[in-house]
Amino acid sequence: MLAIPAIDLREGHVVQLVGGEYDREQVRLDDPCRVARQWVSAGFTHLHVVDLDAATGRGSNRDSVIQLLWHQTATVQVGGGVRTEEDIVALLDAGATSVVLGTRALEDLDWLASMAELFPGRCILAADVRERKVTTRGWARTLARDVLQVIDDVASLPLAGLLVTAVHREGKMLGTDLPLMEDVVAVSPFPVIASGGIGSLADLRALDDRGVSAAVIGMALYTGAIDPHVLAEEFSA
């Protein structure tokens, strides 16, 4: 399994939120490019970059994202507010290996199908899940479909992967939602990337045992709960 540090951008800073709530920001760091270099230096080969402002309609960190991509040797997947073909092209042209699609992709499956066909193997579908229900628009809207229904809806598309975030565990470092991830892996035809609640190496090993392909780690790295060098060495592929 692959460990991927999260670089969540808000107002030009790298942040970490608790429970997906904007008023519960726990970490804020300057210079996203420096943070990215720090994780690469620790041994990580992949990064997960999210523009939180774009995802929630509060603004954009596109300039910071592009600058980060230009200066990276790591494999980078980028998401947050990606809602047009032009957005996808701009990020791929700037150096993103894959683009993470959330709100529009989940609310407009025809658009998702078109993008997946245009960019086969380059689009990751992001499902932010709270109590099995999928949320969109920066966790503000809850869809009627649960995550397993969504997977069934998109199973035939040429997606690069499925990112499932347990929003109700996000930033709490109390362990991810293992029953959720186990069920998702059982039905997903795509590699599953898990996120939300990871607080220890034991959490990562439990995900690995359940067939998860990769895990995005945020708060546990930024607070030092997990040693980045140990993590990168054990979960590098």
N, C-alpha and C positions, 0 to 999 in steps of 0.2 A: 504493500500500500504506500501511496505517496502522501507526504505531509506538505501542505501549501500554506505559507503565511498569508494572512489577510492584510491588505492595505486599504482601509476604508477612509475615504476622503470627505471632509466637510470644511467648507470655507477655506480651502487651501491647506488644511492640516490633516494629519493622520489621527483618527479618533477610534475609540471603542465605545459602543453603546451597550447598555444592559437591557435585555428583554426587548430589543428593537424599539426602544422609546427614546425620542430625541432629547427629552429633558433629563435623561439619566446617562449623561456622558461621563465616563470614568477616566479615559485616557485621551490626551491631546498632545501631539508632537508636531514640531515644525519640520519643514523640508522633507516631503515625501520621497524625493530621490535619494536622500541620505538614508532614510529608513529602508528603502528597497536595497541599497548597497549593503546595509548592515545584515539583512537576511541572506543575501547571496554570499557574503563573506563567511557567514556561519555554516554554509554548506547546502543551502536550499537551491534547488534548480528551477522551481516553479513559484510564481507569485499570483495572488488573486487580488485584483484591484477593483474597487467599487466606488463609483461617484454617488455618494449618499444624497447630495443636494439635488442632482439630476433625477435620482430615483423618486424623490418625494416632491418634485416641482418647486424646490426652494432656490434653485440656481444651477450653477454648473462649475465643475472642476476640470473641464475638458483640456484646458491649457496645461494643467498640472499632469493630467493623464498622458498627454502626448509627450511632454517633456520626459516623464518617467520612462515611457516606451523607447524613446530615442536613446536613452542612456543605459539600457538594460541588455545584459547578455542572457538573462534567465528567460524561460518560457513564461509568458504572461497571458492570463485570461482576464478580460476586462468587462465589467457590466455596470449597470446603474443608469437608468434613463435612456437606454438604447431602444429607440422606437421607430426608426426609419432605416430604409436600405442605405441611405447616405451615411447615417451614423455607423453602420457596420463597415462600410467601405473605408471610411476615414480611420477607424480604429485598426482594421487589418492593414491598411496601407502604412500606418504609423509603426507597425511592428507587433501588434497583438497576434498571438497564435490562435486564439479563439475569442469569441464574443459571447457574453452571457446575456441571455434575453429573459426578461421577467414579465412585467406588467402587460405590455401590449401582446406579447406572445401568448400569454395565458388568457387574455380577454378576447383575442382575435386569432383563433386557430388557423384560419385561412391565411392570414399574414405570416404566421409562424411557418406554415407549410411552404409558402413561397420563398421565404428566406432560407429555410433549410435546403431547398432544392437549388437555390442560387449559390449557396455557400456550403456545400456538403462537407460534413466533418469539421466545420469551423464554428458551429453554433451550439452553445450549451443552454439547455432550458433550466431556469432557476425557479424552484417552487419553494417559497417561504411558507412554512406550515406551522399553524398553531392549533393544537388539539385535532390533528388530522385534516383540518380545513386549510385550503390554500388561500393566502392573502396576497393582495397586490397594492400598488400605489403607495409603496413605502409602509406596508403593514396596516394601511388605513381601511382597506376594503377586504371583506371576506367573501370568497366565491362560494357558490352552492355546491360545487364539486369537491370531493375530497381528493387527496393526492393520488390514490390508486386509480381513481376514475380518470384523472388527468393523464397519467401514464398510459392507460389504455387508449385514450384519445390520440396520443402522439406516437404510438409504438411503431408505426410504419415509416416515420420520418428519418432522414439521414443525419441525425443529431450526433454531436461529438460526445455528449454526456448529459447527465441529469444531476443538477446540484440541489440537494434538499437541505434546507436550513430549518432546524427546530427552533422557531422564533421564541417560543415560550421558555427555552433554555439558554437563549443567546446571552453571552457575557457573564453568565452566573457561575461557570466552572464547576457545576455540580454533576457533570456527566451528561452525555447526549441522550436522546430518546432512542434507546436501543431497539425496543419493539417496533417503532416506526421505521427505523433504518433496515431492520431485518425484513419487514414486510415489503419495503420498497425494492430491496435487492431481489427478493423472490419474484417480482413481477416485471422488473425493468429490463428491457432489451439493451439498454445503454449502460456504460460504466456509471456507477453512482458515486457522487462526491458528497460527503456528509459535512455538515456544519452546525454549530450551535451547542454550547454547553461543555465542550471538551476542556478538561481541567488537568489531565494527567496522562502519563504514558499508558496507564492501564486502560483509560478510556479509548485510546487509539488502538491498543491491541484488541480490545473487544470489538471495535468496528472492523478491524482487519479480519478477525475470526468470522465475522458475519458476511464477508465477501465485498465490503466496501472498497472501491478502487482508490479513492483519495479522500483526504480530510482537510478542510480549511480550518486553520487555527488562528484565533485572534487574541482574546483577553489573556489566555494562559501564557502566551509568548510575551506580550507587552508588560505583564506584571511580574514575569520571572517565575511563575509557577512551574513552568517546564523549561529546562535548560535547552536552548536552541541548538547547540552543537550535538547534544545527545539525541535530540529529536531528529535532526537532519541525518545523523549517521544511521539511525535505526530505520527510518521511514523515508528512504531516498528513491524507492521504486515500487 
